[in-house]
Amino acid sequence: MTQSPATPLPAPKERRRLRENRSLSQADMATRLGVSRATVRSWETGRSAPRGRMREAYTRLLTADPADARPEMSTPQEDVTPELVGAGRGAKQKRAARVGERSRRDRAEERLTEELLTEGWLAEDGHSGLPEPSLTPAQAFDALYAFCAPALVRQAYLLTGRRELARESVERAFQEAWYRWPEVAVDPDPAGWVRATAYEYALSPWHRLRPRYRHPEAPPSGAAERALLDVLLELPPVYRRTLVLYDGVGLGLPETAAETEASTPAAANRVLHAREAVAARLPELSSPEDLHRRLTELASAERLRAAKPRTVRWYGERRAQQWTRAAIAFTVLLIGVTALTLVTAPDHYEEPLAPPETIHGLPPKAAPGPLSAAELKLRARLRSQEMNGPERLIPENR
């Protein structure tokens, strides 16, 4: 069964001209098609186009004969009273006022469209320079997570050799991305932003101080996978990261250099030295193609699953709340200490103590020591004399 070819949809500028030839406003066109006026405006500016049956109805409405645009409707002649006549006139006046207001709004929208075209926000071919919101922030984040998280977990496993740390690195990176989503959403490469954050967290030297990461994890089951992972973990972290980005992920040399914050010659030297170290231990991986294949197989051999995006967003929001509460508590504590200092601080001037003065006329302090010759002579004379009077204690001779 054959179908007749559909009528082609006119160009965006032609759509507006055809509508105006039929003396229809955007609101009238939207009412006839059962859509919103914004949808009709986007069709005429070229930002979007109708599809399916709506496309056929819109095309027929534009290309129909203008004489059939407003068919006359017969009104049955019934008993017409003066009250009905007055009511009809009032309705006609209200309808005319609504049509006038609608036409004014349409002219204002047309002027706005012309200004956008003049300023360059709306191109002549209909592509708008303004972003068209199609997804909510949560939906966009979930889409980015579903697209990047599985691969990032495998890449982080190549960097660390630890399954739990690989999952934690990716989750922390996406939590940071959700916390700074306005910045990540407008980034030219949001996947690269998250990847760089995950790599930085995975290769942090502070993980070796954590008790859970002091002991090595179980190696892969295959001997070839264990040998390749051992070689990778023996490389310096910056060489390992450059090799994974260039030969594992497949980034270009300039992109690898930019992500590792190095110059292009430095990144090239790191890749060459890393390949030489791997080829020295595993001669069968001297070819870059074989190395790329084996890295992919090693990353895919482990069953590494990331958490659900909703869970990651919930933990990210909870962490942000905790940091916010900690900052508020610290601020309150600082304010309290400041207030206590202000309360206990002296509020008036206190004169300093007078400087010390020397007091004269006091005997010097007696100090124990040997008796002088005069003192010994006096003691002997006192002991040799007879004692008269009441009994008294006599010191013993020592």
C-alpha positions in Angstrom: 0.0 0.0 0.0 1.5 3.3 -1.1 1.2 6.6 0.8 1.0 10.0 -0.8 4.0 12.2 -0.1 3.5 14.6 2.8 3.4 18.3 2.1 6.8 19.8 3.0 6.9 22.1 6.1 7.7 25.7 5.1 10.8 27.5 6.4 10.5 29.4 9.7 10.2 32.8 8.1 7.7 31.4 5.6 5.6 30.0 8.5 5.1 33.4 10.0 4.3 35.0 6.6 1.7 32.4 5.8 0.1 32.9 9.2 -0.1 36.6 8.8 -1.6 36.2 5.3 -4.4 34.3 6.8 -4.9 37.1 9.4 -4.3 34.7 12.3 -2.4 35.5 15.4 -0.1 33.1 17.3 -2.8 32.6 19.9 -5.4 31.8 17.2 -3.0 29.3 15.6 -2.3 27.7 19.0 -6.0 27.4 19.8 -6.8 25.7 16.5 -3.9 23.2 16.9 -4.4 22.6 20.6 -1.0 23.7 21.7 0.5 26.7 23.6 1.4 30.0 22.1 5.0 29.5 23.1 5.1 26.3 21.0 3.8 28.2 17.9 6.4 30.9 18.5 9.2 28.4 18.7 8.0 26.8 15.5 8.1 30.1 13.7 11.5 31.0 15.0 12.9 27.6 14.1 13.9 26.6 17.6 11.7 23.5 17.2 9.5 21.8 14.7 6.2 19.8 14.9 6.3 16.1 14.4 3.9 13.4 13.3 0.2 14.3 13.0 0.8 17.7 14.5 3.3 18.5 11.7 0.7 17.5 9.0 -2.1 19.6 10.7 0.2 22.6 11.1 1.3 22.3 7.4 -2.3 22.0 6.2 -3.3 25.0 8.3 -0.5 27.1 6.8 -1.0 26.1 3.2 -4.8 26.2 3.1 -6.7 28.7 1.0 -6.9 32.1 2.9 -10.6 32.3 1.8 -11.3 29.3 3.9 -9.6 30.7 7.0 -12.6 32.1 8.6 -15.7 30.2 7.4 -19.0 32.0 8.0 -21.3 30.4 10.5 -25.0 30.8 10.1 -27.0 31.9 13.2 -30.5 30.6 13.6 -33.1 33.3 13.5 -35.0 32.9 16.7 -36.9 35.3 18.9 -34.6 38.3 19.4 -35.3 40.5 22.3 -33.8 43.9 23.2 -32.1 42.3 26.2 -30.4 39.7 24.1 -29.3 42.3 21.6 -27.7 44.4 24.3 -26.0 41.4 25.7 -24.7 40.5 22.3 -23.3 44.0 21.8 -21.6 43.8 25.2 -20.1 40.4 24.3 -18.9 41.8 20.9 -17.2 44.7 22.7 -15.5 42.4 25.2 -14.4 40.1 22.4 -13.0 43.0 20.4 -11.1 44.3 23.5 -9.6 40.8 24.0 -8.6 40.6 20.3 -6.9 44.0 20.6 -5.0 43.1 23.7 -3.9 39.8 22.1 -2.7 41.6 19.0 -0.7 44.0 21.2 1.0 41.1 23.0 1.7 39.4 19.6 3.4 42.6 18.4 5.4 42.9 21.6 6.6 39.2 21.1 7.5 39.9 17.5 9.5 43.0 18.6 11.3 40.8 21.2 12.1 38.2 18.5 13.5 40.9 16.2 15.7 42.2 19.1 17.0 38.7 19.8 17.9 38.4 16.1 19.6 41.7 16.1 21.6 41.0 19.3 22.7 37.6 18.0 20.8 35.6 20.7 18.7 34.0 18.0 20.3 32.9 14.7 18.6 33.4 11.3 18.4 29.6 10.8 16.3 29.3 13.9 19.0 28.0 16.3 18.8 29.9 19.5 21.8 31.0 21.5 19.8 30.7 24.7 19.8 27.3 26.3 16.5 25.5 26.1 15.7 23.9 29.4 14.7 20.3 28.7 15.8 18.5 31.8 15.7 19.4 35.5 19.1 19.6 37.4 18.4 16.2 39.0 17.6 14.6 35.7 20.7 16.0 34.0 22.8 14.9 36.9 21.4 11.4 36.8 22.0 11.2 33.1 25.6 12.3 33.5 26.1 9.8 36.4 24.6 6.9 34.4 26.8 7.7 31.5 30.1 8.2 33.3 30.0 6.4 36.6 30.5 2.7 35.5 33.6 3.6 33.4 35.0 5.9 36.0 34.9 3.1 38.7 36.9 0.8 36.4 39.4 3.6 35.7 39.8 4.4 39.4 40.4 0.7 40.0 43.3 0.8 37.6 44.8 3.8 39.5 44.4 2.4 43.0 44.0 -1.4 42.8 41.3 -1.2 45.4 37.7 -1.8 44.6 36.1 0.0 47.6 38.4 3.0 47.1 37.5 3.2 43.4 33.8 3.3 44.2 34.3 5.8 47.0 36.4 8.1 44.7 33.7 8.2 42.0 30.9 8.8 44.5 32.8 11.6 46.2 33.5 13.2 42.8 29.8 13.1 41.8 28.8 14.5 45.2 31.2 17.4 44.7 29.7 17.8 41.2 26.2 17.9 42.6 27.2 20.4 45.2 28.7 22.6 42.5 26.2 21.7 39.8 25.7 25.2 38.5 29.4 25.3 37.6 29.6 21.7 36.3 26.4 22.1 34.2 27.9 24.9 32.1 31.3 23.3 31.8 32.3 22.4 28.2 33.3 18.9 29.4 31.4 17.9 32.6 32.5 14.3 32.3 36.1 15.5 32.2 35.5 17.6 35.3 34.1 14.7 37.3 36.9 12.4 36.0 39.6 14.8 37.1 38.0 15.1 40.6 37.7 11.3 40.9 41.4 10.8 39.9 42.6 13.4 42.4 40.7 11.8 45.3 41.8 8.3 44.3 45.5 9.2 44.1 45.5 11.2 47.4 48.4 10.1 49.6 46.3 10.5 52.8 44.5 7.2 52.1 47.5 5.3 53.4 46.8 6.7 56.9 43.3 5.2 57.0 43.0 1.9 58.8 40.8 0.3 56.2 43.3 1.0 53.4 46.6 0.0 55.2 46.4 -3.6 54.0 46.3 -4.7 50.3 43.1 -6.1 48.8 42.8 -9.4 47.1 44.4 -9.3 43.6 42.5 -10.3 40.4 41.9 -14.0 39.8 43.9 -14.2 36.5 47.7 -14.3 36.5 47.9 -12.0 33.5 45.6 -9.5 35.2 47.6 -9.7 38.5 50.9 -9.1 36.7 49.6 -6.0 34.8 48.0 -4.5 38.0 51.3 -5.0 39.9 53.2 -3.2 37.1 50.7 -0.3 37.1 50.9 0.1 40.9 54.7 0.2 40.8 54.5 3.3 38.5 54.6 6.7 40.1 51.0 8.1 40.5 51.4 10.8 37.9 52.8 8.3 35.3 50.0 5.9 36.2 47.4 8.6 35.7 48.9 9.7 32.4 49.1 6.1 31.0 45.4 5.4 32.0 44.2 8.6 30.4 46.2 8.1 27.1 46.2 4.4 26.6 43.2 3.4 28.7 40.6 6.1 28.2 41.9 7.1 24.8 42.3 10.8 25.3 44.6 12.8 22.9 47.9 14.0 24.1 46.9 17.7 24.5 43.8 16.6 26.5 45.9 14.3 28.7 48.4 17.1 29.3 45.7 19.5 30.2 44.0 17.1 32.6 47.3 16.2 34.3 48.3 19.9 34.5 51.5 19.3 32.5 52.9 20.5 29.2 52.4 18.4 26.1 56.1 17.3 25.9 56.0 16.3 29.6 52.9 14.2 29.1 54.5 12.5 26.1 57.6 11.7 28.1 55.5 10.3 30.9 53.6 8.0 28.5 56.8 6.8 26.9 58.5 6.0 30.2 55.4 4.3 31.5 55.2 2.2 28.4 58.8 1.3 28.7 58.3 0.2 32.4 55.3 -2.0 31.4 57.2 -3.5 28.4 60.2 -4.3 30.6 58.0 -6.4 32.9 55.5 -7.6 30.2 57.2 -7.8 26.8 53.9 -8.9 25.2 52.5 -5.5 25.9 55.1 -3.5 24.0 52.4 -2.5 21.4 50.1 0.4 22.3 47.1 -1.5 20.9 47.8 -4.6 23.0 48.3 -2.4 26.1 45.0 -0.6 25.5 43.2 -3.9 25.0 44.7 -5.4 28.2 43.9 -2.3 30.2 40.3 -2.6 29.1 40.2 -6.3 29.9 41.7 -5.7 33.4 39.2 -2.9 34.1 36.3 -5.0 32.9 37.3 -8.2 34.7 36.2 -7.0 38.1 32.5 -6.6 38.8 32.5 -3.0 40.0 29.2 -1.4 40.5 28.5 2.2 41.4 25.7 3.4 43.7 22.4 4.7 42.5 22.4 8.4 41.4 19.7 9.2 43.8 21.7 7.8 46.7 24.8 9.8 45.6 22.7 13.0 45.5 21.2 12.3 48.9 24.6 11.7 50.5 26.0 14.7 48.8 23.2 16.9 50.2 23.6 15.4 53.6 27.4 16.1 53.6 26.7 19.7 52.5 24.2 20.0 55.4 26.7 18.7 57.9 29.4 21.1 56.7 26.9 24.0 56.8 25.9 23.1 60.4 29.5 22.8 61.4 30.2 26.3 59.9 27.2 27.7 61.7 28.3 26.1 65.0 31.8 27.5 64.6 30.4 30.9 63.9 28.2 30.8 66.9 31.1 29.7 69.1 33.2 32.5 67.8 30.5 35.0 68.5 30.1 33.6 72.0 33.8 33.9 72.7 33.8 37.4 71.4 30.8 38.4 73.6 32.4 36.8 76.6 35.6 38.8 76.0 33.7 42.0 75.7 31.8 41.3 79.0 34.8 40.4 81.0 37.2 43.0 79.6 37.8 46.1 81.9 35.5 49.0 81.1 37.5 51.8 82.9 41.1 53.0 83.2 43.1 51.6 86.1 46.2 53.4 87.2 49.4 51.3 87.3 51.0 50.6 90.7 53.6 53.1 92.1 57.2 52.3 91.5 59.0 50.7 94.5 61.0 52.8 97.0 64.0 51.9 99.2 63.3 52.0 103.0 66.2 53.1 105.3 66.8 52.4 109.0 66.0 48.7 109.1 68.7 46.3 110.5 70.1 43.9 108.0 68.8 40.4 108.0 70.7 38.0 110.2 72.3 35.1 108.5 73.8 32.0 110.0 77.6 31.7 109.8 80.8 31.3 111.9 81.4 33.6 114.9 84.0 36.3 114.6 86.9 36.6 117.1 85.2 39.3 119.1 82.0 37.2 119.4 84.0 34.2 120.5 85.8 36.3 123.2 82.4 37.6 124.4 80.9 34.2 124.6 83.9 32.9 126.7 83.7 35.7 129.1 80.0 35.3 129.7 80.4 31.6 130.3 83.2 32.2 132.9 81.3 34.6 135.0 79.2 33.4 137.9 75.5 33.6 137.5 73.4 35.2 140.2 69.7 35.5 140.3 67.0 33.1 139.2 67.7 29.9 137.5 67.9 30.2 133.8 68.8 27.9 131.0 72.5 27.7 130.1 73.5 26.6 126.7 75.6 23.5 126.5 79.2 23.8 125.2 79.5 22.4 121.8 
